[in-house]
Amino acid sequence: MSFRLTPAAEQDLGEILGYVAEHASPNRADQVLTEVFRAAELLGESARIGHRRDDLTDEAVLFWPVIGLLLVDLPEDRPITIVRVMHGSRASTVMRELLRGDS
């Protein structure tokens, strides 16, 4: 595996998958998990392909969109570290709070 998830990212992903399973279907939650892991593998194999979000954080993290979610990663780590997984439509203030201290 070319990436690892922090405990915070694991919790984020668990909450997202639980929501999708409840409001869509367990099958859709499995599809979301597959897409997230596929994107995380891509990030691990092609570090630094994400983009900065200076409006959210000055930490050395990059953001990568996948099916309406944002993967937040530390591209210099080996394997790459996914520090958060969050819905892309979350308000910037909430995203800043989530990112504070996690990277």
N, CA, C and O atoms as a DFTB+ gen file, in Angstrom:
412 C
 N C O
     1  1       0.844      -1.173       0.000
     2  2       0.000       0.000       0.000
     3  2       0.889       1.237       0.000
     4  3       1.857       1.312       0.758
     5  1       0.566       2.193      -0.839
     6  2       1.399       3.380      -0.986
     7  2       0.872       4.574      -0.189
     8  3       1.272       5.710      -0.441
     9  1      -0.024       4.323       0.772
    10  2      -0.543       5.388       1.620
    11  2      -0.915       4.823       2.982
    12  3      -1.068       3.615       3.163
    13  1      -1.057       5.746       3.937
    14  2      -1.601       5.362       5.234
    15  2      -2.607       6.423       5.659
    16  3      -2.518       7.577       5.239
    17  1      -3.548       6.033       6.479
    18  2      -4.559       6.939       6.999
    19  2      -4.258       7.237       8.463
    20  3      -3.929       6.332       9.231
    21  1      -4.371       8.498       8.847
    22  2      -4.264       8.832      10.264
    23  2      -5.546       8.365      10.954
    24  3      -6.546       8.105      10.287
    25  1      -5.524       8.258      12.281
    26  2      -6.765       7.915      12.992
    27  2      -7.902       8.893      12.678
    28  3      -9.055       8.477      12.569
    29  1      -7.595      10.173      12.533
    30  2      -8.631      11.162      12.193
    31  2      -9.220      10.874      10.814
    32  3     -10.434      10.966      10.631
    33  1      -8.380      10.528       9.849
    34  2      -8.862      10.213       8.500
    35  2      -9.694       8.932       8.516
    36  3     -10.700       8.837       7.813
    37  1      -9.281       7.953       9.310
    38  2     -10.066       6.719       9.436
    39  2     -11.440       7.022      10.012
    40  3     -12.445       6.483       9.549
    41  1     -11.486       7.888      11.026
    42  2     -12.761       8.269      11.617
    43  2     -13.623       9.017      10.601
    44  3     -14.816       8.741      10.473
    45  1     -13.019       9.964       9.881
    46  2     -13.753      10.694       8.836
    47  2     -14.378       9.718       7.848
    48  3     -15.566       9.800       7.534
    49  1     -13.558       8.797       7.368
    50  2     -14.019       7.856       6.350
    51  2     -15.120       6.953       6.903
    52  3     -16.095       6.667       6.208
    53  1     -14.973       6.511       8.131
    54  2     -16.016       5.688       8.748
    55  2     -17.340       6.417       8.847
    56  3     -18.394       5.842       8.574
    57  1     -17.291       7.690       9.239
    58  2     -18.515       8.489       9.338
    59  2     -19.145       8.695       7.961
    60  3     -20.363       8.602       7.809
    61  1     -18.318       8.972       6.971
    62  2     -18.818       9.173       5.609
    63  2     -19.460       7.896       5.088
    64  3     -20.558       7.931       4.532
    65  1     -18.782       6.772       5.264
    66  2     -19.324       5.501       4.769
    67  2     -20.610       5.123       5.498
    68  3     -21.537       4.593       4.886
    69  1     -20.669       5.394       6.799
    70  2     -21.893       5.130       7.549
    71  2     -23.059       5.954       7.025
    72  3     -24.172       5.450       6.875
    73  1     -22.796       7.215       6.750
    74  2     -23.826       8.098       6.209
    75  2     -24.299       7.597       4.845
    76  3     -25.499       7.526       4.584
    77  1     -23.350       7.251       3.984
    78  2     -23.708       6.779       2.637
    79  2     -24.488       5.471       2.724
    80  3     -25.474       5.295       2.008
    81  1     -24.068       4.558       3.583
    82  2     -24.780       3.283       3.729
    83  2     -26.212       3.505       4.199
    84  3     -27.137       2.841       3.732
    85  1     -26.388       4.446       5.129
    86  2     -27.720       4.711       5.679
    87  2     -28.614       5.451       4.699
    88  3     -29.800       5.141       4.582
    89  1     -28.049       6.435       3.989
    90  2     -28.866       7.290       3.132
    91  2     -28.901       6.874       1.667
    92  3     -29.763       7.336       0.919
    93  1     -28.005       6.032       1.253
    94  2     -28.017       5.516      -0.129
    95  2     -28.162       3.993      -0.043
    96  3     -29.265       3.456      -0.141
    97  1     -27.029       3.311       0.141
    98  2     -27.062       1.855       0.298
    99  2     -25.688       1.361       0.734
   100  3     -24.686       2.038       0.505
   101  1     -25.634       0.192       1.356
   102  2     -24.329      -0.377       1.686
   103  2     -23.473      -0.607       0.443
   104  3     -22.251      -0.462       0.501
   105  1     -24.091      -0.958      -0.665
   106  2     -23.356      -1.158      -1.910
   107  2     -22.696       0.145      -2.356
   108  3     -21.547       0.142      -2.798
   109  1     -23.417       1.251      -2.241
   110  2     -22.840       2.548      -2.617
   111  2     -21.692       2.917      -1.685
   112  3     -20.697       3.490      -2.129
   113  1     -21.817       2.598      -0.400
   114  2     -20.725       2.855       0.548
   115  2     -19.480       2.071       0.143
   116  3     -18.367       2.588       0.229
   117  1     -19.662       0.833      -0.297
   118  2     -18.515       0.041      -0.779
   119  2     -17.881       0.695      -1.999
   120  3     -16.657       0.708      -2.127
   121  1     -18.694       1.234      -2.889
   122  2     -18.172       1.919      -4.072
   123  2     -17.386       3.164      -3.683
   124  3     -16.333       3.442      -4.257
   125  1     -17.895       3.914      -2.708
   126  2     -17.199       5.111      -2.235
   127  2     -15.842       4.721      -1.655
   128  3     -14.833       5.360      -1.952
   129  1     -15.813       3.682      -0.837
   130  2     -14.555       3.220      -0.253
   131  2     -13.563       2.830      -1.341
   132  3     -12.383       3.171      -1.256
   133  1     -14.025       2.127      -2.349
   134  2     -13.152       1.730      -3.463
   135  2     -12.575       2.955      -4.165
   136  3     -11.381       2.996      -4.461
   137  1     -13.412       3.948      -4.429
   138  2     -12.944       5.167      -5.105
   139  2     -11.956       5.947      -4.245
   140  3     -10.961       6.458      -4.759
   141  1     -12.218       6.045      -2.950
   142  2     -11.308       6.747      -2.052
   143  2      -9.959       6.041      -2.022
   144  3      -8.918       6.691      -2.124
   145  1      -9.964       4.723      -1.883
   146  2      -8.695       3.984      -1.849
   147  2      -7.965       4.065      -3.186
   148  3      -6.736       4.138      -3.214
   149  1      -8.700       4.053      -4.286
   150  2      -8.080       4.188      -5.609
   151  2      -7.388       5.550      -5.719
   152  3      -6.265       5.638      -6.216
   153  1      -8.052       6.602      -5.259
   154  2      -7.465       7.943      -5.299
   155  2      -6.264       8.033      -4.363
   156  3      -5.257       8.650      -4.712
   157  1      -6.353       7.432      -3.186
   158  2      -5.238       7.457      -2.239
   159  2      -4.023       6.725      -2.813
   160  3      -2.889       7.167      -2.631
   161  1      -4.254       5.621      -3.496
   162  2      -3.152       4.904      -4.156
   163  2      -2.508       5.784      -5.224
   164  3      -1.284       5.825      -5.346
   165  1      -3.336       6.487      -5.994
   166  2      -2.818       7.398      -7.020
   167  2      -1.948       8.469      -6.374
   168  3      -0.862       8.769      -6.868
   169  1      -2.417       9.044      -5.277
   170  2      -1.630      10.054      -4.576
   171  2      -0.315       9.468      -4.081
   172  3       0.722      10.128      -4.144
   173  1      -0.349       8.248      -3.596
   174  2       0.865       7.605      -3.111
   175  2       1.870       7.336      -4.210
   176  3       3.079       7.395      -3.988
   177  1       1.370       7.042      -5.390
   178  2       2.249       6.742      -6.522
   179  2       2.712       8.005      -7.244
   180  3       3.748       7.997      -7.909
   181  1       1.953       9.079      -7.115
   182  2       2.247      10.325      -7.833
   183  2       2.197      11.497      -6.863
   184  3       1.396      12.417      -7.024
   185  1       3.046      11.455      -5.874
   186  2       3.027      12.483      -4.830
   187  2       3.075      13.883      -5.434
   188  3       3.672      14.117      -6.485
   189  1       2.435      14.783      -4.743
   190  2       2.411      16.202      -5.084
   191  2       1.468      16.526      -6.243
   192  3       1.594      17.593      -6.844
   193  1       0.528      15.637      -6.574
   194  2      -0.417      15.978      -7.639
   195  2      -1.619      16.742      -7.099
   196  3      -2.429      17.257      -7.869
   197  1      -1.735      16.816      -5.773
   198  2      -2.824      17.584      -5.176
   199  2      -2.581      19.074      -5.310
   200  3      -1.592      19.509      -5.901
   201  1      -3.493      19.845      -4.756
   202  2      -3.358      21.299      -4.825
   203  2      -3.404      21.902      -3.422
   204  3      -3.995      21.340      -2.501
   205  1      -2.765      23.057      -3.291
   206  2      -2.747      23.796      -2.016
   207  2      -4.086      24.485      -1.827
   208  3      -4.788      24.785      -2.793
   209  1      -4.428      24.729      -0.581
   210  2      -5.598      25.532      -0.238
   211  2      -5.174      26.529       0.821
   212  3      -5.459      26.355       2.006
   213  1      -4.489      27.579       0.383
   214  2      -3.999      28.590       1.305
   215  2      -5.129      29.292       2.057
   216  3      -4.903      29.881       3.114
   217  1      -6.348      29.228       1.511
   218  2      -7.493      29.812       2.196
   219  2      -7.921      28.988       3.407
   220  3      -8.659      29.473       4.265
   221  1      -7.452      27.729       3.474
   222  2      -7.834      26.848       4.569
   223  2      -6.720      26.586       5.578
   224  3      -6.975      26.470       6.776
   225  1      -5.490      26.495       5.090
   226  2      -4.388      26.151       5.983
   227  2      -3.067      26.586       5.384
   228  3      -2.917      26.673       4.165
   229  1      -2.113      26.858       6.260
   230  2      -0.760      27.139       5.788
   231  2       0.148      25.934       6.026
   232  3       1.360      26.006       5.823
   233  1      -0.455      24.826       6.460
   234  2       0.293      23.585       6.649
   235  2       0.704      23.018       5.284
   236  3       0.133      23.371       4.252
   237  1       1.688      22.148       5.302
   238  2       2.227      21.564       4.065
   239  2       1.394      20.375       3.596
   240  3       1.921      19.291       3.344
   241  1       0.087      20.597       3.483
   242  2      -0.808      19.545       3.005
   243  2      -1.328      19.911       1.625
   244  3      -1.359      21.079       1.237
   245  1      -1.735      18.881       0.899
   246  2      -2.341      19.069      -0.415
   247  2      -3.733      18.453      -0.405
   248  3      -4.027      17.575       0.406
   249  1      -4.575      18.912      -1.298
   250  2      -5.958      18.454      -1.384
   251  2      -6.176      17.769      -2.729
   252  3      -5.652      18.199      -3.756
   253  1      -6.963      16.692      -2.698
   254  2      -7.278      15.973      -3.932
   255  2      -8.762      15.610      -3.909
   256  3      -9.223      14.951      -2.977
   257  1      -9.517      16.034      -4.931
   258  2     -10.948      15.726      -4.966
   259  2     -11.214      14.318      -5.493
   260  3     -10.558      13.841      -6.419
   261  1     -12.197      13.672      -4.873
   262  2     -12.651      12.362      -5.338
   263  2     -14.126      12.218      -4.958
   264  3     -14.476      12.259      -3.779
   265  1     -14.969      12.053      -5.945
   266  2     -16.421      11.892      -5.810
   267  2     -17.046      12.789      -4.747
   268  3     -17.776      12.305      -3.881
   269  1     -16.774      14.065      -4.802
   270  2     -17.360      15.017      -3.873
   271  2     -16.652      15.134      -2.533
   272  3     -17.051      15.932      -1.684
   273  1     -15.618      14.354      -2.340
   274  2     -14.829      14.400      -1.114
   275  2     -13.487      15.042      -1.392
   276  3     -13.073      15.159      -2.545
   277  1     -12.808      15.458      -0.336
   278  2     -11.437      15.941      -0.448
   279  2     -10.539      15.068       0.417
   280  3     -10.782      14.891       1.611
   281  1      -9.500      14.527      -0.208
   282  2      -8.464      13.837       0.548
   283  2      -7.396      14.871       0.860
   284  3      -6.946      15.589      -0.033
   285  1      -6.992      14.952       2.111
   286  2      -5.974      15.906       2.549
   287  2      -4.743      15.080       2.900
   288  3      -4.793      14.216       3.776
   289  1      -3.631      15.354       2.207
   290  2      -2.462      14.504       2.386
   291  2      -1.188      15.279       2.679
   292  3      -1.051      16.460       2.360
   293  1      -0.267      14.562       3.300
   294  2       1.100      15.044       3.512
   295  2       1.953      14.402       2.429
   296  3       2.350      13.245       2.573
   297  1       2.247      15.116       1.350
   298  2       2.895      14.509       0.195
   299  2       4.354      14.125       0.412
   300  3       4.894      13.321      -0.347
   301  1       4.996      14.677       1.422
   302  2       6.411      14.371       1.649
   303  2       6.612      13.054       2.398
   304  3       7.702      12.483       2.367
   305  1       5.561      12.567       3.075
   306  2       5.672      11.306       3.817
   307  2       5.784      10.124       2.863
   308  3       5.262      10.165       1.749
   309  1       6.462       9.080       3.303
   310  2       6.532       7.817       2.564
   311  2       6.243       6.688       3.522
   312  3       7.040       6.486       4.439
   313  1       5.185       5.948       3.387
   314  2       4.158       6.202       2.374
   315  2       3.418       7.497       2.675
   316  3       3.457       8.009       3.793
   317  1       2.750       8.011       1.664
   318  2       2.001       9.248       1.811
   319  2       0.980       9.093       2.950
   320  3       0.433       8.010       3.157
   321  1       0.736      10.168       3.673
   322  2      -0.207      10.137       4.788
   323  2      -1.457      10.933       4.431
   324  3      -1.375      12.117       4.106
   325  1      -2.611      10.279       4.493
   326  2      -3.896      10.956       4.333
   327  2      -4.307      11.395       5.740
   328  3      -4.588      10.562       6.601
   329  1      -4.338      12.719       5.964
   330  2      -4.613      13.214       7.310
   331  2      -6.096      13.450       7.573
   332  3      -6.538      13.366       8.719
   333  1      -6.866      13.743       6.534
   334  2      -8.309      13.938       6.684
   335  2      -9.002      13.535       5.394
   336  3      -8.415      13.571       4.313
   337  1     -10.264      13.150       5.533
   338  2     -11.156      12.905       4.403
   339  2     -12.417      13.689       4.727
   340  3     -13.056      13.435       5.748
   341  1     -12.783      14.636       3.878
   342  2     -13.943      15.464       4.196
   343  2     -14.766      15.754       2.950
   344  3     -14.265      15.721       1.826
   345  1     -16.030      16.035       3.178
   346  2     -16.903      16.372       2.064
   347  2     -16.496      17.730       1.515
   348  3     -16.269      18.669       2.279
   349  1     -16.403      17.834       0.220
   350  2     -15.936      19.052      -0.429
   351  2     -16.822      20.265      -0.222
   352  3     -16.362      21.394      -0.384
   353  1     -18.086      20.059       0.134
   354  2     -18.997      21.192       0.288
   355  2     -19.007      21.770       1.700
   356  3     -19.748      22.714       1.974
   357  1     -18.190      21.211       2.602
   358  2     -18.175      21.746       3.966
   359  2     -17.701      23.191       3.957
   360  3     -16.835      23.568       3.168
   361  1     -18.264      23.973       4.822
   362  2     -17.905      25.388       4.908
   363  2     -16.422      25.518       5.236
   364  3     -15.859      24.714       5.978
   365  1     -15.813      26.533       4.673
   366  2     -14.378      26.758       4.874
   367  2     -14.011      26.846       6.348
   368  3     -12.957      26.351       6.748
   369  1     -14.851      27.458       7.155
   370  2     -14.525      27.572       8.581
   371  2     -14.492      26.208       9.242
   372  3     -13.635      25.952      10.087
   373  1     -15.409      25.330       8.873
   374  2     -15.421      23.972       9.425
   375  2     -14.174      23.225       8.969
   376  3     -13.548      22.514       9.756
   377  1     -13.815      23.385       7.699
   378  2     -12.629      22.715       7.181
   379  2     -11.381      23.206       7.909
   380  3     -10.510      22.408       8.253
   381  1     -11.291      24.504       8.142
   382  2     -10.132      25.041       8.875
   383  2     -10.058      24.446      10.280
   384  3      -8.974      24.095      10.745
   385  1     -11.189      24.332      10.951
   386  2     -11.219      23.743      12.298
   387  2     -10.778      22.284      12.259
   388  3     -10.029      21.840      13.129
   389  1     -11.234      21.536      11.259
   390  2     -10.863      20.128      11.149
   391  2      -9.378      19.964      10.896
   392  3      -8.761      19.023      11.395
   393  1      -8.806      20.865      10.132
   394  2      -7.395      20.752       9.759
   395  2      -6.456      21.251      10.860
   396  3      -5.287      20.867      10.891
   397  1      -6.940      22.079      11.740
   398  2      -6.091      22.659      12.780
   399  2      -5.477      21.555      13.649
   400  3      -6.191      20.803      14.311
   401  1      -4.160      21.474      13.635
   402  2      -3.474      20.525      14.473
   403  2      -3.399      19.104      13.978
   404  3      -2.766      18.274      14.630
   405  1      -4.026      18.774      12.836
   406  2      -4.027      17.399      12.348
   407  2      -2.853      17.073      11.456
   408  3      -2.581      15.900      11.201
   409  1      -2.163      18.065      10.985
   410  2      -1.048      17.777      10.082
   411  2       0.185      18.179      10.785
   412  3       1.280      18.040      10.239
